[in-house]
Amino acid sequence: AVESYHGFGLAMQALWRARRGAAQAAVATLYSGLEKLSAARYGVFNWFMQAEFARCTAAAGQLRQALDIFETAKINLDERQWYAPELLRIRGELALGNNEGLAVCREYFDRALALSTEQASLSWALRAATSSVIAEKTVGRKEAAWRTLQATYGKFREGFDTFDLGLAKQVL
């Protein structure tokens, strides 16, 4: 039973490292955490952790491998999952990095934003809106995405020292 906690702790440590720019170190630690979770047959956060593993791998510069990780994990993008907005956003970022086209990225980000709004998940709405602004290239669409991000950012009353709010402020 301790192995699952150890694996989860390693995974969380890896995500912390990734948020601070140490993507390569995060990939190794997250992989180790996923191995321990798998050995313990702890699958509660499997899709979420696999998606984060793919995101960290992409951040480490291995874009094609990141998409392979996401696809091999057979991550279900079913919108009934509580963490579906984040899975959709991560998949959109992978699409952007692998040159699948801006229309494909937009579709993932729009679905993530709509679902996070429906679920009243302000944090995931902020992440989706931020990713959308970063991805947009055309002036009209970038302006619309920027307005969405600005409106979402304006709903926060605390936590301005967090990574996500700091990134959103920087993008704005």
C-alpha positions in Angstrom: 0.0 0.0 0.0 2.9 2.3 0.7 4.1 2.0 -2.9 1.1 3.7 -4.3 1.7 6.7 -2.0 5.3 6.7 -2.9 4.4 6.7 -6.6 1.9 9.4 -6.2 4.4 11.5 -4.2 7.0 11.1 -7.0 4.4 12.1 -9.6 3.5 15.2 -7.6 7.1 16.1 -7.1 7.7 15.8 -10.9 4.8 18.1 -11.7 6.2 20.7 -9.3 9.6 20.4 -11.1 7.9 20.7 -14.5 6.1 23.9 -13.4 9.4 25.4 -12.5 11.1 24.7 -15.8 12.9 21.4 -15.0 11.1 19.4 -17.6 13.8 16.8 -18.3 14.2 16.0 -14.5 10.4 15.9 -14.3 10.1 13.3 -17.0 12.4 10.9 -15.2 10.7 11.4 -11.8 7.2 11.2 -13.3 8.1 8.0 -15.1 9.4 6.5 -11.9 6.2 7.5 -10.1 4.0 6.0 -12.8 5.9 2.7 -12.6 5.3 2.6 -8.8 1.6 3.4 -9.3 1.3 0.7 -12.0 3.0 -1.9 -9.8 0.7 -1.1 -7.0 -2.3 -1.3 -9.5 -3.3 2.2 -8.5 -5.2 3.6 -11.4 -7.3 6.3 -10.0 -5.3 9.1 -11.6 -3.8 7.1 -14.4 -5.1 9.1 -17.4 -4.4 12.3 -15.7 -0.8 11.3 -14.8 -0.2 9.9 -18.3 -1.4 13.1 -19.8 0.9 15.1 -17.5 3.8 12.7 -18.5 3.1 13.5 -22.1 3.0 17.2 -21.4 6.3 17.0 -19.5 7.9 15.0 -22.3 6.8 17.7 -24.8 8.2 20.4 -22.6 11.5 18.5 -22.6 11.6 18.8 -26.4 10.4 15.3 -27.3 7.2 16.3 -29.1 6.5 13.2 -31.2 7.3 10.9 -28.2 4.9 13.0 -26.1 2.0 12.5 -28.5 2.9 8.8 -28.7 2.6 8.6 -24.8 -0.8 10.3 -24.9 -2.1 8.0 -27.7 -0.6 4.8 -26.2 -2.2 5.5 -22.8 -5.6 5.4 -24.6 -6.6 8.5 -22.6 -10.4 8.8 -22.7 -11.4 12.4 -23.5 -15.0 11.6 -22.4 -16.4 14.9 -21.2 -18.1 13.2 -18.2 -14.7 12.8 -16.4 -14.1 15.5 -13.8 -10.6 16.1 -15.1 -11.6 16.1 -18.8 -11.0 19.9 -19.3 -7.4 19.5 -18.4 -7.0 16.4 -20.6 -8.4 18.3 -23.5 -6.1 21.2 -22.9 -3.1 19.0 -22.7 -4.1 17.3 -25.9 -4.5 20.7 -27.6 -1.0 21.7 -26.5 0.4 18.4 -27.9 -1.5 19.1 -31.2 0.1 22.5 -31.4 3.6 21.1 -30.8 3.1 18.4 -33.4 1.8 20.7 -36.1 -1.6 19.1 -36.3 -3.0 22.5 -37.3 -4.4 25.5 -35.4 -8.0 24.3 -36.1 -7.4 21.1 -34.2 -5.8 23.0 -31.3 -8.7 25.4 -31.2 -11.2 22.5 -31.1 -9.4 21.0 -28.0 -9.0 24.4 -26.3 -12.6 25.4 -27.0 -13.9 22.1 -25.7 -11.8 22.4 -22.6 -12.9 25.9 -21.9 -16.6 25.1 -22.5 -16.4 22.0 -20.2 -14.5 23.8 -17.5 -17.1 26.6 -17.5 -19.9 24.0 -17.4 -18.2 22.3 -14.4 -17.5 25.7 -12.8 -13.8 24.8 -12.7 -12.2 28.3 -12.8 -8.6 27.0 -12.6 -9.0 24.7 -15.6 -10.9 27.5 -17.5 -7.9 29.8 -16.8 -5.4 27.2 -18.1 -7.5 26.6 -21.2 -7.9 30.3 -21.9 -4.2 30.9 -21.4 -3.2 28.1 -23.8 -5.7 29.4 -26.3 -4.2 32.9 -26.3 -0.6 31.5 -26.6 -1.7 29.2 -29.5 -3.6 31.8 -31.6 -1.9 33.4 -34.5 -4.6 35.3 -36.3 -5.3 38.8 -34.9 -9.1 38.5 -34.7 -9.1 35.2 -32.9 -6.2 36.1 -30.7 -8.2 39.2 -29.5 -11.2 37.1 -28.7 -9.1 34.5 -26.9 -7.4 37.4 -25.0 -10.8 38.8 -23.9 -11.8 35.4 -22.6 -8.6 35.1 -20.7 -9.0 38.6 -19.3 -12.6 37.8 -18.1 -11.5 34.5 -16.6 -8.5 36.1 -14.8 -10.8 38.8 -13.5 -12.8 36.2 -11.6 -9.9 35.3 -9.3 -9.8 37.0 -5.9 -6.7 35.2 -4.4 -3.8 33.0 -5.3 -2.1 35.5 -7.5 1.3 34.0 -6.6 0.4 30.7 -8.2 2.1 29.5 -11.4 -1.1 29.5 -13.5 -2.2 33.0 -12.5 1.3 34.3 -13.0 1.5 32.8 -16.5 -2.0 34.3 -17.3 -0.9 37.7 -16.1 2.3 37.5 -18.2 0.2 36.5 -21.3 -2.2 39.3 -20.7 
